[in-house]
Amino acid sequence: MGFFDYFRVALKNLIRQKTRTFLTIIAITVGSLSLILMASIIISIRQSLVDQFQQLGAFSLVTVVKDPNAISNNALIGSNGDPSEGKRIDDTTLATLRLIPHVAEATPILTPYAKTIRLEGQNKKNWANLTGFDPASDVFNLPVTFGRKLTSDDMDKIMVGSQFVQDMGFGGHPKDLLGQRVLLNIQTGPGSGPDWGALPQQPPLNADKSWYEAQGNAGIDIPAEIVGIMNNGTLDNGQSYINIAWARKLMTRVSWQWDQQKPEDQQSSNQKLGQPYTPSIPKLSLVKEDDFTRNGYATIILKVDDQANITSVADAIKKIGYGANTAKAMLDQINRILTMVGIVLALIGGISLFVASIGIINTMIMATFERVREIGVMRACGATRGTIRKLFTFEAGLLGFWGGVLALITSVGLGQVAHLIVNKTHASLGNIPIEKIGNFPWWLIVGVIVFTSLLGMVAGLYPAIRASRMDPVEALRYE
Amino acid sequence: MIELRKVSKIYELGGEKINALDNVSLNVDNGDFLAIMGPSGSGKSTLANIIGGLDSPDSGQVIVDDENIADMNDKKLSNYRNKKVGFIFQSFNLQPTLTAVENVSIPLLFAGIPPGQRKKRAVQCLKAVGLENRLNHKPGQLSGGQRQRVCIARALVNQPSIIIADEPTGNLDSKKGGEVVALLKSLNRQEKITLVVITHDRSVADEAREVLTMKDGRLT
């Protein structure tokens, strides 16, 4: 008997008990469907990360951080580790880093703190994640979909991500956002505030606790014109980009400070010494403080001439005493997490497939009981034990095969549905690109079908061996 | 030439040993027509099954065309059943879901004959037994006599040298039974097929060239 004969006979036998066959296949389908969906979610998350990294040119970027012991985290931009630890990053550092072989471009990064960001004239707010970089450098490959990139002359201009556009509830075409203004809300304090617009209110000489509390939570809206809209994927959709010169200005604060203690405090401390004292009136003076002068840059991001040199550059940076993050290290870490999640999910799917294969065993045992006489006839007509065993094993394998095929068809269908929903509603599941579920790599398709077929065959082995060991004489006499 | 030498077969039934065959020796010439008679449990079916290679003796030799089939492994014995033997059963043992042609093709499937030729030969055999108008009928759509003819066609399809028929007329009325026996007899004469028929029916045995009677596992 050739392969196609086994196939034909097995198929015919399965069709004889349509309902039972269908139910058994459904169990396999459900089990493998859960495996496929899990695998494809993990694969598509990983793929979309890699795609975004590649789009941003992230695989040739090294992020220099202050803390040499900082571990790679999943923020491509921004510092990690203890910002007060390690060496200060400033323009000298920048110059030194530029000298490292294979460093093609470099930009310092400042991340000014703004509480919220919102569209002018709208009430919806979002966290502001501002990244100030040097527009003259060609480090980022920012995917601008509408508008333009920042230039070195751009002050109070901003590039926002498409996520921002969505979150702001902006109904129109993203293009129409260009030229509109966003308001960055920067916190003010008692007698202090950003170096922008009017000076902060001077604290009165008799300022008490309630005055300070009243001033504590206020903020100033600083407008910025939208010049570019990016589709920077799921990686850092919340990031908005500004010129570093402007970032430095946003991080400059002015505050009123007394040149000496309040009169009553002067008195009390001098009275203790038992000396007569006439308090002098303290004077207020305006102090300007630049966060950059104190803390330096948050990070420096380097672009390496070739991805192959990433490790050598990172090593050189570590030698100078800074931490170095690379997209590869990040991706490796994410991969480790995804692999672990994958194993857990595979176990869950595996249990349902295990139950499904018990279903196959059950079905096939039933089939051998129903076909005892038939087995006898086949043996009388010249079928060897091996032929009988192969027939039943093949039949069980076919159950698994169809289960796998049905699971693939279903998951492609589900992928299409997800696609439609995503396209219609712009729904998102955090960082999970649901629209990509159902885009299976060929090896997953082949793998699933081969796997479920093999599973079916293994499950069918016991019933098949039972069938093959039947005594033909007994089988022919069986009622 | 079929030659049985001191063939014994013992069954155990409820802890009791039954001598199904007790030192049976027998010669059947090629092209012979042998009828085996005897009461139930006399061992005649066991004898037929051992000649047909469905069962193996506990001791003794069964030599068919100079080969001892008692020593054969499953693969060789299956090949022997496939190529040299055709079985005809009292209850026909046809596959109810398959058509007449498909039922007749079963032995060809195990012989490794390609599908196109299988169908051709199955149709030929069904024509030979007079069922050319029932090729695509399923057993349920056929009468008892027609079913037994399908069974005969199936036994013939691989051009065997031996046909073993266990009560071939047992489920048929005397007229249909007579037709079946006549068909078998013509095959025996024209194709020189050795015919071993087990029967209770005297009129069937009367058609045979040689009649053996068994009792308690022995030839009498």
Contacts between the chains, C-beta under 8 A, distances in Angstrom:
chain1	res1	chain2	res2	distance
A	1	B	109	5.8
A	1	B	110	6.4
A	1	B	112	6.6
A	2	B	112	7.3
A	4	B	115	7.9
A	5	B	109	5.8
A	5	B	115	7.7
A	9	B	109	7.5
A	12	B	97	7.2
A	12	B	98	8.0
A	16	B	97	5.7
A	373	B	93	6.2
A	374	B	95	6.2
A	376	B	93	7.2
A	377	B	93	4.8
A	377	B	95	7.2
A	377	B	106	7.1
A	378	B	106	6.8
A	378	B	110	7.3
A	379	B	54	7.1
A	379	B	78	7.3
A	379	B	81	7.6
A	380	B	52	7.5
A	380	B	54	6.0
A	380	B	81	6.3
A	380	B	87	4.6
A	380	B	93	7.9
A	381	B	81	7.2
A	381	B	82	6.6
A	381	B	87	7.6
A	381	B	106	4.9
A	381	B	107	4.2
A	381	B	110	5.9
A	381	B	154	7.2
A	382	B	78	5.3
A	382	B	79	6.7
A	382	B	81	4.9
A	382	B	82	2.3
A	382	B	83	7.2
A	382	B	107	5.6
A	382	B	110	4.1
A	382	B	111	6.6
A	382	B	158	7.5
A	383	B	78	6.4
A	383	B	82	8.0
A	383	B	110	5.0
A	384	B	74	5.5
A	384	B	75	5.2
A	384	B	78	4.1
A	384	B	79	7.9
A	384	B	110	7.9
A	385	B	74	5.1
A	385	B	78	7.8
A	386	B	74	7.7
A	386	B	75	7.3
A	387	B	78	7.6
A	387	B	110	6.3
A	472	B	54	5.0
A	472	B	55	7.8
A	473	B	49	5.4
A	473	B	54	5.5
A	473	B	55	5.1
A	476	B	54	7.6
A	476	B	89	6.9
A	476	B	93	6.6
